[in-house]
């Protein structure tokens, strides 16, 4: 038995996306132990690793690998002494003790165990396992998978630290909880890089004026501390993982939520963003109503909006108006070309159909049923979104939000809007106030700010959320002497100008309300060109001057951009009115490796617009842009978190260990 890492290299052969590599490592490297002789096996997981597995693989794929049962390690289980077990667990003391308990005694639960840890195991736990001679006799493998992240789609992952925003910005007494959070996040980021056999240049957003004499807050050091922790993990990987790169192969940019405080609250108008904003979704799960099989009742049905659905892949990053047009076109085309749909529409009663027609219809029905279900689902979603937009007056609100962001509106416009629009709900008013406060902090200070919040009829919790925006911005020591109750936001980027964004040169907007873009998009483009300011974004291991020219494809050239129907989102319709690539595939499956990967990690939560930007830039830059975060935030979740946060005291910084 060996205790070693079992990594997977992304170099050589056909290029595979980050999610494909994750899936293949789980299915073929872990679920097919070389020394296993059993046909059917039990898979034992914990609460995190079961999420990791379900995010990358289907249950049917587990079955194909010989998994007959999936069990949670913390729950009581029945003995299956004739079967082998595969353990995929975090290397915690509780998990290791539970495993040893399973495999010792007169009647162990399983015949043999193959143990795969999701991240590096401490020496103390290794010693604990090796000391148990009875368990050791029944262990077929003991390995570190170094795979402790949840893939959200082909270009996005999370570390499952849902409370990172609160942990990092909400501790008034000490920073122990924040340090624990950052160390865990760093460990999980490192497993992404280990899984893909990538060794990055580690760049991060630096604190303003970082030196030994500067007084600053813990919050300003979050990217610095996270970068240092990731770097420490990677340094160990270079020494312990077989075939791990010894020279840099990619780039990693570490940011925190303070980099763009508008993205989590502005109304985004793409299909994906509006689904997560306006629909009651749980992650990627959406519940909609469908007629029962008898047609007499309405039933609720849960569906996943993910990359197994080609319609979702095509529409997720386009404007809702564009999505609605495309769905109408697809439905019309489907009905006109699908035999079952034609026959069903042309005859009100099946009794009117000839035997030949019935034969054609029966032949087309299975495919018809699957396709019409998918189309009907998205037509229903688009209809619900458009109805909500009308009922809540979101077009006018969205226009004002974007005008504020781009410097085309001010305080008078907000006052006029609040005075004349009674149909705006409470959450939308709060989001508008937060955007205004970020862009015009001086006009929101003191009495002016209180009057605006009174006009918006904000509740006490809403006021707390607005005031807590200062926690996400660089708060300078001179601000502490300000009058109690004032709103002294000190965003260096914003205080000398009224626009938080500039219109992007060379990009046109086919659809209204599509001007907004997240700051991440701009940063990645600068990073790709080597233009990211070193004083603002230091690098742990500064690249050579020739790196940026070599990291891009030699044939890469500027790609014309259009907000409407980008080429990577188009799918051709086949004769049956559906997609020519009938396999429920992934948008990035056709990516060819032309440049080194760029990883962007936002601790504190990422947004759908930031994920959209990474999809877009992957095509535009000919480099796979992978977005990671502690979690993904929808606007409602972000507002809830902001209402629960408190300020914390300042600290001195010369004790950082990098």
C-alpha positions, 0 to 999 in steps of 0.5 A, a space after each residue: 500500500 502506498 500513500 501518495 497523490 493520484 493526480 491528473 494532467 491536462 497536458 498532452 492529447 485532446 484538450 479537456 476543460 476544467 470540469 471534464 478533468 474533474 469528472 474523469 478524475 472522480 469516475 476513472 481515477 477514484 471509482 475504479 481502484 486498480 486493485 479492486 476485484 469486486 463488481 459492485 461497491 459501496 461509496 461512502 461520502 461526507 456532506 461536502 464530498 457528496 456535493 463535489 460528486 453530484 456537481 460533476 457526475 450523474 448517478 447513472 455514471 456511478 452505477 456504470 462504475 460499479 457503485 450500487 449504493 451511496 452512504 453518508 459516513 456520519 449515518 448509521 449503516 448496515 454491514 455489507 461484509 461481502 462488498 468492498 467500499 470506496 471512501 471519498 471523505 475530507 481528512 478530518 479527525 471525525 471522518 478518520 475515526 468513523 472509517 476506522 470504526 467501520 473497518 475494525 472489530 469482529 464484524 467490519 462493515 465492508 470486506 475491503 476499503 479504498 480510501 480517497 481523501 479530498 485534500 492533504 492529510 495531516 501526519 497525525 491522521 496518517 499515524 492514527 490510521 497506520 497504528 490500527 493494524 486491524 484496519 490496515 489489513 482491510 485497506 486496499 488504497 489510501 490516497 489524496 485526491 486533492 479535489 475539494 471544490 464544487 464545479 458550478 459549470 464548465 468554467 466555474 467552481 465554488 469552495 462551499 464557504 457560504 458564510 465567507 462574507 460574514 466570517 471575513 467582514 463581521 468579527 468585532 473581537 478577533 480574526 480567528 474565524 476569518 483566518 480559519 475561513 481563509 485557510 480553508 478557502 486557500 486549501 480548496 483553491 489549491 486542490 483545483 490547481 492540483 487537479 488540473 496540474 497547474 502551477 500559477 503566477 499568483 497575483 492578488 489585489 494589494 492593500 492600499 499603501 501596504 508597508 510596516 508603518 501603515 494602519 489598515 483593516 483586516 478587510 483590506 488584507 484579505 486578498 493578500 492573506 489568501 494569496 499567501 496561503 494559496 502560495 504555501 499550499 502550492 509550494 508543498 504540492 511542488 514537493 509532494 505531487 508527482 508530475 506537478 509542474 515546477 514552472 508556471 503554467 497559468 495565472 491566478 488572480 485573487 480578489 475579494 467582494 470589495 472589488 465590485 460592490 455594484 455587481 451583486 445588487 444591480 438588476 442584470 438583464 441576461 437570462 441566467 441572471 434574471 432566473 436567479 434574481 426573479 425566480 425562486 430557485 435553489 441553486 440551479 434547481 427550478 420548480 415549475 408547474 406542468 399538467 398531470 398525465 391525465 390532464 386534470 390537475 397541475 403538478 409541480 416538477 423540479 428541473 435543473 438549469 445546467 449544462 445538460 440542457 442545451 437550450 440553457 447553454 445557448 440562452 444563459 448569457 444573452 439578454 432576456 429580450 433576445 432569449 424570448 425572441 429565440 425561444 419563439 423562433 425555436 418553438 415555431 421552427 419545432 412545430 413546423 418541422 417536427 412530424 409529431 407536432 405537425 400531426 398533433 396540430 393539424 388534427 384536433 382528434 386522433 380519430 381523424 388520423 390515418 394509420 400511416 399518420 399514426 405510425 409517423 406520430 408514434 415514431 416521432 413521439 419519444 423525441 417529440 416529448 423530450 424536446 417539447 418539454 425542454 422548449 416548454 420549460 424555457 418558454 414558461 420561464 421567459 414568460 414568468 420573467 417578462 411578466 415580473 418585469 412588467 409587474 415590478 416596473 423593472 425596465 424604468 428601474 433598470 434604466 435608472 440603475 445603469 444611468 447612475 453607474 455610467 454617470 448619466 443620472 444623479 440625486 434628482 433623478 433618483 428622487 423623481 423616480 421614487 416620488 413617481 413610481 409606487 409599484 417598485 417593491 421594497 427590495 428594489 428600492 433598497 438596491 437602488 439606494 445602495 447603488 446611489 450610495 456607492 456612486 455618490 457617497 458625498 451626496 448620501 452623507 448625513 442628513 441628505 442620506 437619511 432623507 433619501 432613505 426616508 423617501 424610499 421608505 427603507 426599514 431599519 434592516 434596510 438602513 443597516 444594509 446600506 450603511 454596511 456597504 462601508 465594510 466592503 470598501 477601503 475604510 481609512 483611519 481618518 474616517 473614524 472621526 466623522 459624525 455618528 450616523 453619517 455615511 463616509 464611504 471612501 472608495 478611491 476609485 469613485 470619490 473623484 468621479 461620478 461614474 463607476 463604469 465607462 462605456 467599453 470602446 468597440 462594443 455596441 449594445 443591441 438591446 437596452 439595459 445591456 451596458 453594465 459589465 462587472 469589473 472582473 471583465 476589465 481586470 481579466 482583459 488587462 491581465 491577459 495583455 500584461 497591463 494590470 498595474 503591479 502596484 495595485 495587483 502584486 504578484 507572488 512570483 513575478 513573470 518574465 517580460 516575455 510571458 504575456 506574449 507567449 501565453 496567448 495564441 500566436 494566431 490570436 487577434 481581436 475578436 469583434 464583439 456583439 451583445 446579440 447572439 455571440 458566435 459561441 452561444 449559437 446553436 443550429 436547428 436541425 430538421 426536427 426543430 431542435 439542436 443539431 448537437 442533440 447530445 446534451 452537451 456543454 458550451 465549452 466542449 469545443 474549446 481548443 487549447 490556444 493559451 494558458 488558463 486564467 483562474 480568477 477567484 473572488 472570496 466573499 461571493 461571485 455573481 452571475 454577471 461575473 460568470 458570464 464575463 468569464 464565458 465571454 472572455 474564454 471565447 474572446 481571448 482564446 484562453 480558458 477563464 475559470 471563475 472560482 469563489 467561496 459561493 455564488 450570490 444572488 441579489 437577495 442572498 447578498 442583501 440578507 448578508 449585508 443586513 447581518 454584518 457589523 463593523 470591526 476594529 482596525 489592526 496593525 499589519 506587520 505580522 503577516 507571514 508570507 
